[in-house]
Amino acid sequence: MRILIIGGGNMGSVYAESFLKSHIVEPSKLMILEKSPQKAEALRERKLGSVFLRPEECLPHSDLVVLAVKPQDTGELFRQIGDMTDTSQVVLSIMAGVKMRTIADALKVDKIVRAMPNLPAKVGRGMTVFTAAEAVTRIELAMVQNLINTTGKSLYVQEESMLDAATAISGSGPAYVWYFMDALVEAAQNMGFNKSEAELLVSQTFLGAIQLYQASDLDLTEWIQRVCSRGGTTEAALADMDAHRVRALLCSGADAALKRAKELGDGKAS
């Protein structure tokens, strides 16, 4: 299987590194198309497969095409490669907001997988939600999922509309976590810890809590109850958060992200 990644930016290079590091793809079977000569040279120095500047040199020789360019660059890309794609090729798009129908119309392809990864893919801890067009076979879908899983974990959804929800939760989610962590770091500093001490306290607390949750069969409510003794400090903190509607505000923020994801998918950039 010959793989072409179009776009050697953040996610494109992450995918290339992950594919090679997992040994699921041989370097001789991996290609990257990058329009910037400077970026292309940097990719060559990192030995991430074969790097090309012109699509005609690589696109006709690929079995799987990964679209990893910014959504605003799709118009130029589609005009450039629209006459070079083949109906036998599988197209994996990680472009936010660009629908499968748009890709199918522009590239005249049927086998499309659309995925929504997130930034922790950079360290192999990503969460990717993906869906596929009917023309994609089970074998092809399994092949694509194996590739996606080199960056972390994945979840298949039947309806493409669920990718907007994934964008709001797992796509934007790391920022929510860091936002919450940043607030606790500020609180710790206000209590007398210096910045490095506060960051250690908060980061290790989040890491430990997540690993403990993942290692058990208890749900989140049960774990909260285990920490929250009657009349204790945790109960006081959670009661104050509930009084200020923190949970409702977090849900509202996620809903705002979902609304914006739908707008971007409908081409409403402003």
N, C-alpha and C positions, 0 to 999 in steps of 0.2 A: 504494500500500500504506500503510495507516494503522497505526501502531505505538503500542501502549500499554505503558508500563513501569510495573508495579505495585511501588512501593517506591522512594523517591528517596534512599536511603542511599548508602553508598560505591559498591557495584557498579552500582546502578541509575543513579546520576548519571554514572558512568564510561561506561556503555553509551550514555547519552543524548549525552554530549559526543563520544564516538567516532563515533556514527552521523552526527551533524551535521557534525563536522569533516571527515569523509571525503566529505561531500556525497552519501552514498548515500541519505539521507533528507532531505526538505525539512522545515523547521521547522513548517510548517502541517500536516504529516502525523505529527508526533510528539507524543504525549501522555504525561504522567506522573501517576499516581495516588499521592498521598501523604497519609496520614491526619493527620500533624502540621501544624497551620496555620503554625507557625513555619518548619518545613522547607519547606513549600510556598511560602511567601513568598520564602525564600532561593533556591529553584529558579527562581521567576519572575524574580528579579533577575538571575540568570545567563542568562536567555533560553534555557532548555532546552525549547523547545516550549511547549505548553499544559499547565498544571498544574491538577489537579482534586483535590478533597477527597472527592467522592462517586462511587462506581463507576458508578451509573446514568447519570451525566453523560458518561461516556467509554467504558466497556466495550462497550456495544452498537454503538459506531461504529468498533471496531478490527478489523483483519484479523489482526494478530499481537499476541499478549499475552505480554509478558515477565514472568515471576514472579521478582522480585528482593527478596523479603522474607526475614527470618530463618526458618530451619526451625521454630523454636518458635512462630512466629506463623501457621503454616499453618492451624491449626484455626479460628482467628477469621476468617482471610481466606476460607477455603473456605465457611464458614457465611454470610459476607457476600455472596459473588459466585456461589455455587453455582447459583443459579437464573437468572443473567444471561448465562452463556456460551452460545455457539452452536457447533454441530458443524462449521461451516465455518471457524471460527477455528483458527489454528495457535497452540499454546502452547509457548513456549520457557521452560523452567525452569532457573534457575541456583541453585536452593536445594539445599544440600548434604544428601545423605542421603534426600531425599524421592523415592520411586520413582514411575515413570511410572504404574503401576497405581493408586497412591494418588491421583494427580492425576486420572486418568481417571474413577475412581469418584466423586470429590468434585465434579468440574466437569462430568461427563457429556460429555467431549470425547474424540476419538480421535486427532487430529493433534497429537502431543506430541513435542517435541525436548527432551532433557535434556542439560545441559552442565555441565562442571566447569571454570570459569575459575580463574585465580590472580591474586594482587595486582599483579604487574607490568603487568597490563592498564591500570593507571592511567597508565602512560607509553607505551602502545602496544607493549609488549614482552611481552604476556601469552601464556600457553600454555593453550589450551582443548581439552579432550577432550569429544566429544559423541556421542550416539547418538539414534536416532529410532524411533518406533513405525511399524508397517507401513503405517498409513493416511497417513503423510506422503509426498507425491509427490516425485519427483526434483527437479522444479522448485522446490517449496517447500523442500526440503532445501538446494538450492543457494542459494536466497534467504537462508535462515537462516545458512548458512556464510559468505556474503559479509558479513553483518552482524557475525557473530562475529569475522571476520578484520580488522575495523576496530580491534580491540583487540590484535592480534598475530598469532599463528599458531594453527592448529587441527588436530586429528586426529580423524577419524571412526572409531568402533569399532562393531562389529556387536552385541556383547553388552553389555547394560546393566551387568552385574556388573563390567566393566572400568572403570567410573567410580570404583569404590572403589579400584582400583589407581591410577588417575589422581590421586585425592585424596591417596594416600600418596606419590606421586612428584612430580607437578607442582603439585598443590594445596598441599601442605605443604612442598614442595621449597625455595622461597625461604628459609624459616626455616633449613633445613639449611645452605644456602650462607652465610647471615649468621652462623650459629653457628660455622662453620668460619672465616669471616673474622674474627669477633670473637676467636677463639682465637689467630689469627696476629697480630692487632693487639696482643693482650696479650703475645705472645712478642716482638714487635718493641720494645715498650716496655720489657720486661725486659732487652733488649739495649742500651738506651740512647737509642732514638728517643723524641721526645715524642709525644703522642697524635695531633696533626694530621699529623705526619710518618709515623707508623705507619699511619694510616688511608689516606693517599695511597699509600704503598708497597703496601698490601694491595689496595685497590680497583682501582688501575691494573693490578696484576698479574693479578687475576681477569678484569678487562675485556679486557686484552690476550690472555690465554690463550684466552678464549672466542672472541674475534674471529679469532684465528689458527687455531683448530680449525675454525671454521665456513668459513673461506676456503680450506681445503685438502681433499684427499681422504684424508688420513691418519686412522686411527682413534686412539682415546685411548691405547691401549697403545703405538702407534708414536710418538706425541708424547712420552709419558713416557720412552721409550728414547732419544729425541733429546736430552732434557735430562739424562738420567741417565748420566754417563760413569763408567766403571769406577774404583772407588776414590775417587770424588769426593764432594762435599757432598750432592748430591741422593740418591745411592745410600745414604749414611749415614742421611739423614732417612727415606727410604722403608723401609729395613731396620728402623729403630726403630719405625715405624708398624706394619709387618707383625708385629713381635714383640709389639706390644701389641694386635694384632687390630683395628686401626682400621677396615679394610675390612669385616670381619665385623660389627663393632658398627654401622657405618652401615647395612648391610643389615638387621640386626636392628631398628634404629630404624624403618626404612621398613616392615618387617613389622608392627611394633607399631602404626604409623599405619594400615596396611591393616586390621588386626584391629579397631581402634576405628571405622574408617569403616563396616565391616560391622555392628558393634554399633549405631551410630547409625542406619543404614539399617533395622535391625530394630526401632527404637524403644527401644533401651536407652540411656536418657539418663544414668544414673548410672554 
